[in-house]
Amino acid sequence: MTIPGVLTPALVARVVPDVTGLDKQFDYLVPAALRDHVAVGTKVRVPLHGRRVGGWVIALGEPDPSVPVEKLVPIAKVSSIGPPAEVVALAQWAADRWGAPRVRPFLVAAQPPSMVTALPMSRRTVTSGGSGVTSGVRRTTPLTDPLPLLVDIAQAGPCIVVHPTPAATRAIANRLRKAGLRVALLPDEWALAAAGADVVVGTRTAAWAPCPGLATMVVLDEHDEALQEERTPTWHARDVAVERCERAGAACVLVSPCPTLAALHWAGQRVVSPTANEAVHGWPFVEIVDRSDEEPWKRSLVSSALIARLRDHAARVVCVINTSGRARLVACRSCKSLQRCERCDAAVALDDRELLSCARCGTERPQVCQQCGSGAMALVKPGVSRLREELEAAANRPVVAVTGESDDLPDADVYVGTEAVLHRVRNIDVVAFLDFDAELLAPRYRAVEHSLALLVRAGRLVGSRERGGRVMVQTFTPQHPLLSAVQLAEPDRIVPDELERRQLLGLPPFRALAAVEGSDAEAFAAATGLEAAPTAKGVLVRADTWMELGRALAATPRPKGSRLRVEVDPPRA
């Protein structure tokens, strides 16, 4: 059959509409006038339910014999060049991997920030590979400069560099340009990346970036949680990079001072570590403040060792405690009872208004003990607001409190805050973790990994041992293997025991895990047919492989009216 205005045989495009919540795909006819401009990944405009919407072409082919060609609606317009075909295929794999019922979120991550109708001339200067790059993990130190490694890798051919923070990507791009390489910095230079550059640099979405002839992908600071998408689907740039490189026959290099166990398990024997001399010079001095002899009821987080540092007016000090407000746990000084909520029995916190508040149900009350009626309270676990007052009295100089909600910081020599403070200040001499056991012994299977990442971040702030940089760790467990390993600048010592523990308990990277939260979490988890275990917030589900887990989650219908959050590979479980 010949259709007026359409080439024979007809060409049909399968389109994923760019509409939130719509998980269907539709077939459209490709008009003859647009045939040379439509490819897999192209962003188009199509009619849908009486209006025009954007969408991506994910497949091209002949019409389905069961559907008459004359019933197909033609594509209305080509809007933009989109992600290349190999990235579209990667997005379809990712939908299975992360249990997503639709592919749209991954295509959104891969698309250019604005419409691209034509690509510029390629600015690539490196056209052939050098000695070649081997996939694996490169263990560095907190103070290792990644530039020499990146310049060397770029000589082997086009590469993508992923870093968790925008500021660092800009700095890396500028330094690579000064080294003589042609760089495309995402997202603004997406078109240049698609045309061809020596190095494509960006944050986690750069894992989806176009890069013709890709030879290597480098993920810097692989341990950083910012590499994982917070919204569902919770894809991780590391896993996207590994899969993409395997499909493209490219090398994947994961770089970190404290690689995650997932990265080390993937790499196997392909791990390159710094020399002993490099390790010693690349880690700060770690001072362990042993508090195990103190009486728990009388202890204060402002120890004598800390006071000595605070009173050294030549030193800039940052104190870290991940407890906001005035106190997370409060007890009565008279009867020693822990204060709980009268409605749900959860432990109450003391907020900045001097009220006891329940984080679980929101109930508030004055500072009055339910057991004996006393109004005298002891702050068992003080927060940032209360500690700021104590530290200011001990230091005899102003102290600034910092949390994730803090605006611009005033200049000061002493700061106290949650771990957010480690990302907000510069030129620090001492970082003191006031209650490191809260991180080290947290009820999370990744607690040791998270604790090591905090020490790495602190090490970058204070600098090398030669500079006098010092990280203070106040703890009741001074013999913990992690603390011993970091003092010796050998963090890899903890890896064998951690891997053995994870394997014994059936935790990632040996088995696949997802957290399901919401009112219908238990019903949904049961419907998947996977192993399930209840938690305080919902349900954990487990499978033998990530693909088995993802496909089961994607295939299970969501209960009508439910607002489920499905977090595959939850970072804080």
Sequence and secondary structure as in RCSB ss.txt:
>XXXX:A:sequence
MTIPGVLTPALVARVVPDVTGLDKQFDYLVPAALRDHVAVGTKVRVPLHGRRVGGWVIALGEPDPSVPVEKLVPI
AKVSSIGPPAEVVALAQWAADRWGAPRVRPFLVAAQPPSMVTALPMSRRTVTSGGSGVTSGVRRTTPLTDPLPLL
VDIAQAGPCIVVHPTPAATRAIANRLRKAGLRVALLPDEWALAAAGADVVVGTRTAAWAPCPGLATMVVLDEHDE
ALQEERTPTWHARDVAVERCERAGAACVLVSPCPTLAALHWAGQRVVSPTANEAVHGWPFVEIVDRSDEEPWKRS
LVSSALIARLRDHAARVVCVINTSGRARLVACRSCKSLQRCERCDAAVALDDRELLSCARCGTERPQVCQQCGSG
AMALVKPGVSRLREELEAAANRPVVAVTGESDDLPDADVYVGTEAVLHRVRNIDVVAFLDFDAELLAPRYRAVEH
SLALLVRAGRLVGSRERGGRVMVQTFTPQHPLLSAVQLAEPDRIVPDELERRQLLGLPPFRALAAVEGSDAEAFA
AATGLEAAPTAKGVLVRADTWMELGRALAATPRPKGSRLRVEVDPPRA
>XXXX:A:secstr
   TTS SS  EEEEEE  TT    EEEE  GGGGGG  TT EEEEEETTEEEEEEEEEEE   TTS GGGS B 
 EEEE    HHHHHHHHHHHHHTT S SHHHHHHHS SS  SS         S  S    EEEE  TT  SHHHH
HHHHTTS EEEE S HHHHHHHHHHHHHTT  EEETTTTHHHHHH  SEEEESGGGGG   TT  EEEEETTT G
GGB SSSS  BHHHHHHHHHHHHT EEEEEESS  HHHHHHHTT EE   HHHHHHHS EEEEEE TTS TTT  
SS HHHHHHHT TTS EEEE S  SSEEEEEETTT  B B TTT  B EE TTS EE TTT  EE S  TTT   
 EEEEEE HHHHHHHHHHHHTS  EEE TT  S    SEEEESGGGGGT  S SEEEETTTHHHHT SSTTHHHH
HHHHHHHHHHHH  TTTT EEEEEES TT HHHHHHHTT GGGGHHHHHHHHHHHT TTSSEEEEEESTTHHHHH
HHHTSEEEE SSEEEEEESSHHHHHHHHHHS   TT   EEEES TT 
